[in-house]
Amino acid sequence: MNGRKRVGVLISGRGSNLVSLIEATRAPDYAAEIAIVLSNRANAAGLLRAQDAGIETRVIDHKSFHGREPFDAALTQALRNANVDLVCNAGFMRLHSPGFVREWHGRQLNIHPSLLPAFRGLRPQARALEAGVRISGATVHFVAEEMDAGPIIAQGAVPVLTSDDEDALSARILAMEHRLYPLALQLVASGAAWLDGAHVNFAKDSPPPFLM
Ligand code: GRF
């Protein structure tokens, strides 16, 4: 596909969502390609997965900067150098500065393993079990200043089984994440979904922004 959007993926670890995006971009009609993968951790396993796929990678270690702003400025510089149109956070474990959020406003996506706005923050799967919800899932949203609180693009639902522990529920949600993130990125990259103030708008012929 001509005119594919160039995506920068930010990771900190395993990179299984990154792999699901890499696989999606192999389809000829996919509207995005991955231009660069940035990690704040040199030992993030996802870096190897990107390199295996021939994708440029860079480590930008937050510990070598004094504070969030200069770290985020280095991220933005690297993303700009790679001519990135869209940023996908995929297990990136640093909170962004307001300047970074503004810079990539409407162009930065994040995935979170709960049905937002429920269970923002860390270990949402454990808290879903604790709360006794019967359905959970994953959400892809535009990034806003408040963590896990930006306008929702797409959601995928999974059952919570009475036999679940945190690992079992996390695995079921992760499998859903791997279906959902490629769908959400395709919606945004193709122009079928876009940020409009506090909400996401969808083109009339947009594929449904949910999975079950
Ligand atoms: C995923 O559960 C994602 O939703 C959360 O962090 C995890 C990252 O996993 N933000 P991976 O690195 O993509 O395998």
Residues whose N, C-alpha, C, O or C-beta is under 5 A from the ligand:
A	BS01	GRF	G13 R14 G15 S16 N17 L18 A90 G91 I111 H112 P113
